[in-house]
Amino acid sequence: MPPDLNDLTDSISLTPYQALGIPIALIGAVFLALGAQFQSTGVSKVEARSGVAASGGLNLTQLLALVKRPSWVIGTLMLGLAIVLQLVSLGIAPLIVVQPLGAVALVITAIVNSRVTKTALDRRSIRAIVICVGGVGLFVIFAAIYAKETPIDNGQLITILIILAAVIALFGAAFAFLRSRFKAIAYILGAGVLYGFVATLAKVVIVRIKTGDVEFLTMLCIVALLAAAAFGAYFVQTAYSSGPPDLVIAGLTVIDPLVAVGIGVIVLGEAAGAPPFAILAFVVSAAIAIFGVFQLAKFHPQIR
């Protein structure tokens, strides 16, 4: 084997233990897809019974009614299991490898939602899904080759927390003053960005707990993680009221990993040694995936 090919193989190889994170992440993607479908059904039923559109944000009465909907509860349990499996995979394998595998959930959700609602996806919707998955796939390939997972020091972690605080404040202000103009894609973008930070902080917390490095900054990470997850979850539930579950999953499984890996590349310098063409590939593949999400939001037959 040529030396350069040997170097490439070495750069993307995983230990057998790390490789276990891949099937665990894929199983988690299945539960993510099914959970999204059940939750979407629950939100639609609550919205219909309340007679109040939830596209501007679920009110307290609607949120309480969700807990009484069996379909929503089942979906929530499935999503909880998906999160557990995701955390296990993050504890085993590098984030840049397993996090983007959630894109599999997009394909599963699209198929399941089409069958459940008896709404056939047209050619443009299918093309958008292919663009999403293809863009994420390319991004994963280049990330696995050129992005090196590195430990996060306290300074970098503080930077991530400051950025997250700014993001939460930005989305909070936008929701408070512009929610009447929000469409599904706005909630999906917000949730995807927030969950990208959740994945990064979850990885940090897991590593620090494993090494026994539990101190004030670690506890602050847990608080920030829970806050971002809560805001993201609310955005997701509201997105179900104005968009189909496969569009919601498209946003989460595309934007979430792009943000998580983007933090690693930009803030942590995990692609510092990558050649210029690899950086260009990161940008282009991310743009392709995000373009696919917007195309799906534009052409999905269930968009209201």
Sequence and secondary structure as in RCSB ss.txt:
>XXXX:A:sequence
MPPDLNDLTDSISLTPYQALGIPIALIGAVFLALGAQFQSTGVSKVEARSGVAASGGLNLTQLLALVKRPSWVIG
TLMLGLAIVLQLVSLGIAPLIVVQPLGAVALVITAIVNSRVTKTALDRRSIRAIVICVGGVGLFVIFAAIYAKET
PIDNGQLITILIILAAVIALFGAAFAFLRSRFKAIAYILGAGVLYGFVATLAKVVIVRIKTGDVEFLTMLCIVAL
LAAAAFGAYFVQTAYSSGPPDLVIAGLTVIDPLVAVGIGVIVLGEAAGAPPFAILAFVVSAAIAIFGVFQLAKFH
PQIR
>XXXX:A:secstr
  HHHHHHHHHH   HHHHTHHHHHHHHHHHHHHHHHHHHHHHHHHHHHHTS  TT   HHHHHHHHT HHHHHH
HHHHHHHHHHHHHHHHHS HHHHGGGGGHHHHHHHHHHHHHHT    HHHHHHHHHHHHHHHHHHHHHHHH    
   HHHHHHHHHHHHHHHHHHHHHHHHHGGG  HHHHHHHHHHHHHHHHHHHHHHHHHHHTT  SHHHHHHHHHH
HHHHHHHHHHHHHHHHHS HHHHHHHHHHHHHHHHHHHHHHTS TTTT  HHHHHHHHHHHHHHHHHHHHHHHH 
TT  
